[in-house]
Amino acid sequence: MGEQIRDLDINKLTTSKYNPRLELGDLAGMIETIKRGGIDEPLIVRKKKDKWEIIIGERRYQSAKKAGQKTLPCIVRSWTDGECLKKSLIENIVKKDLTPIERASGLKYLMKISPEEFPSQRALGELFKKDESTISVWLSIIDFPREVQERIGTQRGQIDLESATKVMKNLPKVRAIRFIKKAASKNLSQEAISQSLKLYLNKVVRTGRPDKMYDKAVPFPSFFVGCKYNCKYCVSSFQPLMKRRPCELCKSYEPHIHYDRFWTKPSKTTGKDFLFQCDCGDISFADPLTFHYLITYCRFYGDRTFLIQSKNPACFHKYNFPDNVILGATIETNRDEITKKISKAPLPSIRFKDMVKLDHRRRMITIEPILKFDLKVMLDWIKKINPEVVYVGYDSHPKNKLDEPTEAETKRLIAEISKLGIEVRKKLIRPAWDEKTRGYLKTR
């Protein structure tokens, strides 16, 4: 026996908040079809006070309204909220009518309102007959920046979700956004995107040149620029970039402040993201007024997280920083004699003591570019400083020929820091520039 179909007054029908579709697409063809022959496939509805809530069939409903229909064929159900969302998702996913963000939002909401039935991604996979990894990819778009979400789909100027997910996983956030925008604008195929990503990653491994200093850093113009420590590795990286800027002081890398940038509204930060302030210089060369402006700015935007870093953390001791600021220091090694040859900055042992004395809860250490070290001493320093995160990476310009540890020594350091319960974020990890030569010499 077939299901009972009722003709319901179109004015008594109402849309449902459990419909995962945000966009209905082009309805012109459906409107013409309905005008010529009416609606063959009934809508699925449920009673909602004095109205009938549409669970499946909103495109038909909207098209019928525009086609001048007075009644619509409907099948009445008594589904719960969870069942409504589940049935609507199944209907739209099978028909491939949802955009990736609509699908992900619907799945996430389904897990929220039906936690007992769908406690995990595996449970969703069983519902849609998909493996858990596919569901994970479907949901990944929720965490992407909006400018990436808008460029995922099947339309011209968009790329597929699988490619976007791969790019977001393998590239720093800012670089990933640029990469996806460019791929979408060129309408690159999945194969072309995969090949371009592979070429870029190979270049990073080969040349050691990543796109930015920190993976969690959100793009932000620096208020303070310049440094006088003349570190060998900075001379070959930051300073050449500064010469491209229109500001004459930037070109000379002379410490100075850009007051106009204090009017810039910073992007919001989420999770472990942060706004890296003074990333093109060392804030220790700033005067008290600059610190006052900087701290006031950070307090004003208290819902954002900021990182302020220096090779002379003693400069932090004079000021009271708010809790949304992470104070960081570069400690490339524990061996003072190594840094004496390549930098005018305070010795690592002094930086360590100043970080330990620092009266501020949120701290960060970057061991980059990593130089030869004594494992026991470095671990003791990290433990006493107690940072919330430690960055570790090699010089992005191997031609500088710094005193580097072997890759194995660096990986052991990373493992031992992790055992302390401190998060380690790896940057460029590679063999020391002379590692092969060392191996040769040992065999002689």
TARA-V427036 format. One record per residue. PHI is phi in degrees with one decimal (999 if undefined). OMEGA is omega in degrees with one decimal (none if undefined). D_FIRST is the distance of its C-alpha to the first C-alpha in whole Angstrom. Layout:
phi->PHI omega->OMEGA d_first->D_FIRST
phi->PHI omega->OMEGA d_first->D_FIRST
This chain:
phi->999 omega->-177.3 d_first->0
phi->-74.9 omega->179.8 d_first->4
phi->-74.1 omega->-179.0 d_first->7
phi->-75.1 omega->179.6 d_first->9
phi->-106.4 omega->-178.5 d_first->12
phi->-115.1 omega->173.5 d_first->15
phi->-86.9 omega->-176.5 d_first->19
phi->-109.7 omega->178.5 d_first->21
phi->-61.1 omega->-176.8 d_first->25
phi->-62.4 omega->179.3 d_first->26
phi->-76.3 omega->178.3 d_first->29
phi->-93.9 omega->179.6 d_first->27
phi->-89.7 omega->178.8 d_first->26
phi->-140.6 omega->-178.9 d_first->28
phi->-74.7 omega->-176.5 d_first->29
phi->-113.6 omega->176.2 d_first->29
phi->-73.3 omega->179.9 d_first->32
phi->-91.6 omega->174.3 d_first->29
phi->-77.6 omega->-176.3 d_first->29
phi->-72.3 omega->-177.1 d_first->31
phi->-76.5 omega->175.8 d_first->32
phi->-99.0 omega->179.9 d_first->35
phi->-124.9 omega->-177.7 d_first->36
phi->-92.7 omega->179.4 d_first->33
phi->75.4 omega->-178.7 d_first->35
phi->-76.3 omega->-177.8 d_first->36
phi->-101.6 omega->-172.8 d_first->33
phi->-56.9 omega->-178.7 d_first->35
phi->-64.4 omega->-179.3 d_first->33
phi->-67.0 omega->179.1 d_first->30
phi->-61.2 omega->179.7 d_first->31
phi->-64.2 omega->179.1 d_first->32
phi->-61.8 omega->-179.5 d_first->29
phi->-65.8 omega->178.3 d_first->27
phi->-61.2 omega->-177.5 d_first->30
phi->-79.8 omega->-173.5 d_first->29
phi->-137.0 omega->179.3 d_first->25
phi->75.4 omega->-178.2 d_first->24
phi->-109.4 omega->179.4 d_first->21
phi->-85.9 omega->-175.7 d_first->18
phi->-93.3 omega->-177.2 d_first->17
phi->-69.0 omega->175.1 d_first->16
phi->-82.4 omega->173.0 d_first->19
phi->-105.3 omega->-176.9 d_first->18
phi->-133.3 omega->171.2 d_first->20
phi->-140.8 omega->-178.5 d_first->21
phi->-71.5 omega->179.2 d_first->23
phi->-137.3 omega->-174.7 d_first->27
phi->57.0 omega->-179.3 d_first->29
phi->-98.5 omega->-179.6 d_first->29
phi->-122.1 omega->173.2 d_first->27
phi->-115.8 omega->-177.4 d_first->24
phi->-86.1 omega->-177.6 d_first->25
phi->-80.5 omega->178.4 d_first->24
phi->-96.1 omega->177.9 d_first->23
phi->-132.1 omega->175.8 d_first->22
phi->119.4 omega->-177.5 d_first->23
phi->-66.7 omega->179.2 d_first->26
phi->-64.6 omega->177.8 d_first->28
phi->-64.6 omega->-180.0 d_first->25
phi->-64.6 omega->-179.2 d_first->26
phi->-64.6 omega->178.8 d_first->30
phi->-67.6 omega->-179.7 d_first->30
phi->-64.5 omega->177.2 d_first->28
phi->-59.4 omega->-178.7 d_first->31
phi->-72.6 omega->178.5 d_first->33
phi->-86.0 omega->176.3 d_first->32
phi->85.6 omega->178.9 d_first->32
phi->-70.2 omega->-179.9 d_first->28
phi->-97.8 omega->179.4 d_first->28
phi->-131.4 omega->178.2 d_first->24
phi->-135.6 omega->177.4 d_first->21
phi->-71.8 omega->-176.1 d_first->18
phi->-139.1 omega->171.4 d_first->17
phi->-111.1 omega->-175.5 d_first->14
phi->-92.0 omega->176.5 d_first->16
phi->-122.1 omega->176.2 d_first->16
phi->-118.6 omega->-175.9 d_first->19
phi->-79.7 omega->172.6 d_first->21
phi->-78.4 omega->179.0 d_first->24
phi->-59.0 omega->-179.9 d_first->27
phi->-62.3 omega->179.2 d_first->27
phi->-66.9 omega->178.9 d_first->23
phi->-62.0 omega->-179.4 d_first->24
phi->-65.3 omega->-179.3 d_first->27
phi->-61.4 omega->-178.7 d_first->25
phi->-65.1 omega->-179.6 d_first->22
phi->-67.0 omega->177.6 d_first->24
phi->-62.6 omega->-179.9 d_first->27
phi->-58.1 omega->-179.3 d_first->24
phi->-57.9 omega->-175.1 d_first->23
phi->-75.3 omega->179.3 d_first->26
phi->-69.4 omega->177.2 d_first->28
phi->-61.3 omega->-179.5 d_first->26
phi->-81.4 omega->-178.2 d_first->26
phi->56.9 omega->-178.6 d_first->30
phi->-92.7 omega->-175.6 d_first->30
phi->-93.0 omega->170.5 d_first->32
phi->-77.3 omega->179.7 d_first->36
phi->-55.9 omega->-179.2 d_first->38
phi->-72.2 omega->175.8 d_first->39
phi->-63.8 omega->-179.9 d_first->35
phi->-61.7 omega->-178.6 d_first->34
phi->-65.0 omega->-179.7 d_first->37
phi->-63.3 omega->178.7 d_first->37
phi->-64.1 omega->180.0 d_first->33
phi->-65.3 omega->-179.9 d_first->33
phi->-64.5 omega->-179.9 d_first->36
phi->-68.9 omega->177.8 d_first->35
phi->-62.3 omega->177.8 d_first->32
phi->-65.2 omega->-178.6 d_first->34
phi->-73.2 omega->-175.4 d_first->36
phi->-89.9 omega->177.9 d_first->33
phi->-130.4 omega->-175.3 d_first->31
phi->-64.3 omega->-179.8 d_first->35
phi->-72.6 omega->-179.3 d_first->33
phi->-80.8 omega->-177.9 d_first->30
phi->-129.8 omega->-178.3 d_first->32
phi->-78.5 omega->-174.7 d_first->36
phi->-149.2 omega->176.4 d_first->37
phi->-66.5 omega->178.2 d_first->37
phi->-62.5 omega->179.4 d_first->35
phi->-64.2 omega->176.3 d_first->32
phi->-64.8 omega->178.5 d_first->32
phi->-60.4 omega->178.5 d_first->32
phi->-65.0 omega->179.4 d_first->30
phi->-64.6 omega->-175.8 d_first->27
phi->-99.5 omega->179.2 d_first->28
phi->57.1 omega->177.9 d_first->29
phi->-127.4 omega->177.7 d_first->32
phi->-75.3 omega->-174.8 d_first->36
phi->-62.0 omega->-179.6 d_first->38
phi->-65.5 omega->177.6 d_first->40
phi->-65.3 omega->178.1 d_first->38
phi->-62.0 omega->179.2 d_first->37
phi->-61.1 omega->177.4 d_first->40
phi->-65.2 omega->178.9 d_first->41
phi->-57.0 omega->-176.3 d_first->38
phi->-80.2 omega->-173.6 d_first->40
phi->-60.1 omega->-175.6 d_first->43
phi->-62.7 omega->-178.7 d_first->43
phi->-60.5 omega->-177.1 d_first->43
phi->-87.9 omega->-179.2 d_first->47
phi->-78.3 omega->173.8 d_first->48
phi->-60.8 omega->-177.2 d_first->50
phi->-56.9 omega->-178.2 d_first->49
phi->-66.3 omega->174.4 d_first->51
phi->-83.7 omega->179.2 d_first->49
phi->-54.1 omega->-177.6 d_first->46
phi->-67.0 omega->-177.2 d_first->46
phi->-104.7 omega->178.2 d_first->47
phi->-111.1 omega->-179.6 d_first->44
phi->162.3 omega->-177.2 d_first->41
phi->-113.7 omega->-178.7 d_first->41
phi->-83.0 omega->175.7 d_first->42
phi->-63.5 omega->-177.2 d_first->46
phi->86.4 omega->177.8 d_first->48
phi->-131.7 omega->175.3 d_first->46
phi->-122.8 omega->-176.8 d_first->46
phi->-75.6 omega->-176.5 d_first->43
phi->-62.8 omega->-178.0 d_first->43
phi->-60.5 omega->179.0 d_first->44
phi->-65.9 omega->-179.8 d_first->47
phi->-61.7 omega->180.0 d_first->48
phi->-63.3 omega->179.6 d_first->47
phi->-63.9 omega->179.4 d_first->49
phi->-65.0 omega->-178.3 d_first->52
phi->-64.6 omega->-179.1 d_first->52
phi->-77.7 omega->-171.4 d_first->52
phi->-101.8 omega->-177.2 d_first->55
phi->-118.5 omega->172.2 d_first->57
phi->-57.8 omega->-171.7 d_first->59
phi->-53.3 omega->-176.6 d_first->57
phi->-64.7 omega->179.2 d_first->59
phi->-64.5 omega->-179.8 d_first->59
phi->-62.3 omega->179.7 d_first->56
phi->-62.6 omega->178.6 d_first->55
phi->-61.4 omega->-178.2 d_first->57
phi->-60.9 omega->-177.5 d_first->56
phi->-67.1 omega->177.8 d_first->53
phi->-59.4 omega->-178.4 d_first->54
phi->-67.2 omega->179.7 d_first->56
phi->-63.1 omega->179.8 d_first->53
phi->-68.1 omega->-178.9 d_first->51
phi->-64.1 omega->179.5 d_first->53
phi->-93.6 omega->-179.3 d_first->54
phi->52.8 omega->-179.4 d_first->50
phi->-69.1 omega->177.4 d_first->51
phi->-76.2 omega->178.9 d_first->49
phi->-59.9 omega->179.9 d_first->47
phi->-65.8 omega->-179.3 d_first->50
phi->-66.1 omega->178.6 d_first->53
phi->-65.3 omega->179.5 d_first->52
phi->-60.6 omega->180.0 d_first->52
phi->-67.2 omega->179.3 d_first->55
phi->-64.0 omega->179.0 d_first->57
phi->-64.3 omega->179.3 d_first->56
phi->-62.1 omega->179.4 d_first->58
phi->-63.1 omega->179.8 d_first->61
phi->-65.3 omega->-179.0 d_first->61
phi->-64.3 omega->176.9 d_first->61
phi->-63.9 omega->179.5 d_first->63
phi->-66.6 omega->178.9 d_first->66
phi->-62.7 omega->179.3 d_first->66
phi->-64.6 omega->-175.6 d_first->66
phi->-73.8 omega->-174.9 d_first->69
phi->-100.1 omega->-178.7 d_first->71
phi->67.8 omega->-177.5 d_first->70
phi->-121.7 omega->174.7 d_first->69
phi->-73.0 omega->-171.5 d_first->66
phi->-88.3 omega->179.4 d_first->65
phi->-154.7 omega->-171.5 d_first->66
phi->-69.9 omega->-175.9 d_first->68
phi->-129.4 omega->-177.0 d_first->65
phi->-67.3 omega->-176.9 d_first->61
phi->-93.2 omega->-177.2 d_first->60
phi->-76.4 omega->177.1 d_first->62
phi->-91.2 omega->-178.9 d_first->61
phi->-52.4 omega->-174.8 d_first->63
phi->-163.7 omega->-179.8 d_first->66
phi->-74.6 omega->-178.5 d_first->69
phi->-74.8 omega->175.0 d_first->72
phi->-74.4 omega->-174.0 d_first->74
phi->-114.6 omega->-177.8 d_first->77
phi->-132.4 omega->173.0 d_first->78
phi->113.7 omega->-177.5 d_first->81
phi->-164.0 omega->179.4 d_first->83
phi->-118.8 omega->-178.4 d_first->86
phi->-79.2 omega->176.4 d_first->86
phi->49.6 omega->176.4 d_first->86
phi->-63.6 omega->-175.5 d_first->83
phi->-55.5 omega->-176.4 d_first->84
phi->-76.0 omega->176.6 d_first->80
phi->-75.1 omega->-180.0 d_first->79
phi->-58.5 omega->-178.1 d_first->82
phi->-92.5 omega->-177.5 d_first->80
phi->-120.8 omega->-175.6 d_first->77
phi->-67.6 omega->-171.3 d_first->77
phi->-61.6 omega->175.2 d_first->80
phi->-61.8 omega->178.1 d_first->79
phi->-66.4 omega->-179.2 d_first->76
phi->-64.1 omega->-177.5 d_first->78
phi->-66.7 omega->179.5 d_first->80
phi->-83.5 omega->-175.1 d_first->78
phi->-81.8 omega->-178.2 d_first->77
phi->-72.2 omega->-178.4 d_first->79
phi->-70.9 omega->-177.9 d_first->81
phi->-65.5 omega->178.5 d_first->84
phi->-68.6 omega->176.4 d_first->84
phi->-63.3 omega->-178.7 d_first->81
phi->-60.7 omega->-179.1 d_first->82
phi->-89.5 omega->-179.5 d_first->85
phi->62.7 omega->176.3 d_first->83
phi->-75.2 omega->-178.6 d_first->85
phi->-57.6 omega->179.6 d_first->84
phi->-162.5 omega->-177.7 d_first->83
phi->-117.5 omega->174.8 d_first->80
phi->-106.8 omega->-175.9 d_first->78
phi->-63.9 omega->-177.7 d_first->78
phi->-61.8 omega->-177.1 d_first->75
phi->-76.0 omega->176.3 d_first->72
phi->-69.1 omega->176.7 d_first->72
phi->-88.0 omega->-179.2 d_first->70
phi->-77.3 omega->176.5 d_first->68
phi->-81.8 omega->-176.3 d_first->64
phi->-75.1 omega->174.7 d_first->63
phi->-65.6 omega->177.7 d_first->60
phi->-75.3 omega->176.8 d_first->58
phi->-113.3 omega->177.9 d_first->57
phi->-131.5 omega->177.9 d_first->55
phi->58.0 omega->-177.4 d_first->55
phi->-98.8 omega->177.3 d_first->58
phi->-68.0 omega->175.0 d_first->59
phi->-152.0 omega->175.6 d_first->62
phi->-98.0 omega->-176.4 d_first->64
phi->-83.8 omega->-178.6 d_first->67
phi->-88.0 omega->179.4 d_first->70
phi->60.8 omega->-178.7 d_first->74
phi->-79.5 omega->180.0 d_first->72
phi->-112.8 omega->-179.8 d_first->75
phi->176.5 omega->177.9 d_first->78
phi->-123.4 omega->-174.2 d_first->79
phi->-64.3 omega->-179.1 d_first->79
phi->-65.0 omega->178.5 d_first->82
phi->-89.1 omega->-179.2 d_first->84
phi->-80.8 omega->177.9 d_first->83
phi->-87.9 omega->-178.1 d_first->85
phi->-56.4 omega->179.9 d_first->84
phi->-63.7 omega->178.1 d_first->83
phi->-62.2 omega->177.4 d_first->80
phi->-60.8 omega->179.1 d_first->79
phi->-60.7 omega->178.9 d_first->79
phi->-61.5 omega->-176.9 d_first->77
phi->-63.3 omega->-179.3 d_first->74
phi->-66.5 omega->177.4 d_first->74
phi->-61.3 omega->178.8 d_first->73
phi->-60.5 omega->-179.4 d_first->71
phi->-64.1 omega->177.5 d_first->69
phi->-66.7 omega->-178.2 d_first->69
phi->-61.4 omega->177.9 d_first->68
phi->-102.1 omega->-175.1 d_first->65
phi->-68.4 omega->179.2 d_first->64
phi->-89.7 omega->175.8 d_first->60
phi->-106.7 omega->175.6 d_first->61
phi->-105.6 omega->-179.0 d_first->63
phi->-117.8 omega->171.9 d_first->66
phi->-116.0 omega->174.4 d_first->68
phi->-123.6 omega->-171.3 d_first->72
phi->-126.4 omega->179.2 d_first->74
phi->-152.7 omega->171.1 d_first->77
phi->-89.1 omega->176.0 d_first->80
phi->-135.2 omega->-175.0 d_first->82
phi->-62.9 omega->175.4 d_first->80
phi->-60.3 omega->-179.0 d_first->83
phi->-65.9 omega->-179.7 d_first->82
phi->-76.4 omega->-170.7 d_first->79
phi->-64.4 omega->-174.6 d_first->82
phi->-80.9 omega->-169.4 d_first->83
phi->-126.7 omega->178.5 d_first->80
phi->-107.2 omega->-177.4 d_first->77
phi->-90.6 omega->177.9 d_first->74
phi->-70.7 omega->-175.0 d_first->70
phi->-71.1 omega->178.2 d_first->67
phi->-87.0 omega->178.2 d_first->65
phi->-110.9 omega->171.7 d_first->68
phi->-98.9 omega->177.8 d_first->68
phi->-100.6 omega->-174.5 d_first->72
phi->-123.3 omega->176.5 d_first->73
phi->-142.1 omega->174.5 d_first->75
phi->-89.0 omega->174.6 d_first->76
phi->-131.7 omega->-172.9 d_first->78
phi->-72.6 omega->-174.8 d_first->78
phi->-163.4 omega->171.9 d_first->80
phi->-99.4 omega->-175.6 d_first->82
phi->-94.3 omega->-177.7 d_first->85
phi->-60.3 omega->-174.8 d_first->87
phi->-64.6 omega->179.3 d_first->89
phi->-71.5 omega->-176.0 d_first->87
phi->-71.0 omega->178.3 d_first->86
phi->-57.4 omega->-176.5 d_first->89
phi->-81.0 omega->-172.0 d_first->89
phi->-126.0 omega->-175.5 d_first->86
phi->-154.2 omega->174.8 d_first->86
phi->-98.1 omega->-179.5 d_first->88
phi->-70.5 omega->175.3 d_first->86
phi->-53.1 omega->-177.8 d_first->86
phi->-63.3 omega->179.7 d_first->86
phi->-53.1 omega->-179.3 d_first->83
phi->-63.4 omega->178.2 d_first->85
phi->-73.3 omega->178.2 d_first->86
phi->-60.7 omega->178.5 d_first->82
phi->-58.8 omega->-178.8 d_first->81
phi->-62.0 omega->-179.9 d_first->83
phi->-69.5 omega->177.0 d_first->82
phi->-71.0 omega->178.1 d_first->78
phi->-64.7 omega->-179.2 d_first->79
phi->-74.2 omega->-173.4 d_first->81
phi->-60.0 omega->179.6 d_first->78
phi->-94.6 omega->179.5 d_first->77
phi->-152.0 omega->-172.5 d_first->74
phi->-68.0 omega->-171.4 d_first->70
phi->-92.6 omega->-176.8 d_first->69
phi->-132.0 omega->177.6 d_first->70
phi->-141.4 omega->175.2 d_first->70
phi->-125.1 omega->172.9 d_first->72
phi->-117.7 omega->176.9 d_first->72
phi->-99.9 omega->-175.9 d_first->73
phi->-155.8 omega->-4.7 d_first->74
phi->-73.3 omega->-176.5 d_first->75
phi->-65.4 omega->178.9 d_first->76
phi->-120.3 omega->-178.1 d_first->79
phi->-53.2 omega->-173.0 d_first->81
phi->-144.8 omega->172.5 d_first->80
phi->-105.8 omega->-171.2 d_first->81
phi->-54.2 omega->-175.9 d_first->78
phi->-61.3 omega->-179.0 d_first->79
phi->-67.0 omega->-179.2 d_first->80
phi->-60.5 omega->179.5 d_first->78
phi->-65.2 omega->178.5 d_first->75
phi->-64.3 omega->178.3 d_first->78
phi->-62.8 omega->-178.7 d_first->78
phi->-61.3 omega->-179.3 d_first->74
phi->-61.5 omega->-178.0 d_first->74
phi->-73.1 omega->177.2 d_first->76
phi->-71.5 omega->178.2 d_first->75
phi->55.6 omega->178.5 d_first->71
phi->-76.9 omega->176.5 d_first->69
phi->-80.1 omega->177.8 d_first->66
phi->-154.8 omega->175.8 d_first->65
phi->-126.4 omega->174.2 d_first->68
phi->-95.8 omega->179.3 d_first->68
phi->-132.8 omega->178.3 d_first->69
phi->-169.0 omega->179.0 d_first->70
phi->-88.9 omega->175.5 d_first->73
phi->-59.4 omega->-179.9 d_first->75
phi->-77.9 omega->177.5 d_first->73
phi->-125.6 omega->-177.8 d_first->76
phi->-55.6 omega->-178.7 d_first->77
phi->-66.2 omega->176.4 d_first->80
phi->-68.5 omega->176.6 d_first->82
phi->51.5 omega->177.9 d_first->82
phi->-76.9 omega->175.5 d_first->82
phi->-77.2 omega->-172.5 d_first->83
phi->-100.9 omega->173.4 d_first->79
phi->-76.9 omega->176.4 d_first->78
phi->-71.7 omega->178.7 d_first->76
phi->-61.8 omega->179.8 d_first->72
phi->-63.4 omega->178.8 d_first->72
phi->-64.0 omega->178.9 d_first->74
phi->-65.5 omega->179.9 d_first->72
phi->-64.7 omega->177.6 d_first->69
phi->-67.7 omega->177.4 d_first->70
phi->-58.9 omega->179.5 d_first->71
phi->-60.0 omega->-179.7 d_first->68
phi->-63.2 omega->-177.9 d_first->67
phi->-70.8 omega->176.5 d_first->69
phi->-65.1 omega->178.9 d_first->69
phi->-60.2 omega->179.4 d_first->65
phi->-65.0 omega->177.6 d_first->66
phi->-76.9 omega->-178.1 d_first->68
phi->84.7 omega->179.8 d_first->64
phi->-102.8 omega->-179.5 d_first->65
phi->-68.7 omega->176.6 d_first->63
phi->-115.7 omega->176.3 d_first->64
phi->-111.8 omega->-177.5 d_first->63
phi->-81.4 omega->174.6 d_first->64
phi->-104.0 omega->179.9 d_first->66
phi->-75.3 omega->177.6 d_first->67
phi->-113.9 omega->-176.3 d_first->68
phi->-152.8 omega->173.0 d_first->70
phi->-65.3 omega->174.4 d_first->73
phi->-57.9 omega->-174.3 d_first->76
phi->-59.7 omega->-178.6 d_first->78
phi->-111.8 omega->-174.1 d_first->81
phi->-62.4 omega->179.5 d_first->78
phi->-65.9 omega->178.3 d_first->79
phi->-64.3 omega->178.2 d_first->83
phi->-59.9 omega->179.4 d_first->83
phi->-62.4 omega->179.4 d_first->81
phi->-66.2 omega->-178.1 d_first->84
phi->-64.3 omega->-179.5 d_first->87
phi->-67.4 omega->-178.0 d_first->86
phi->-86.5 omega->-176.9 d_first->86
phi->-76.1 omega->none d_first->89
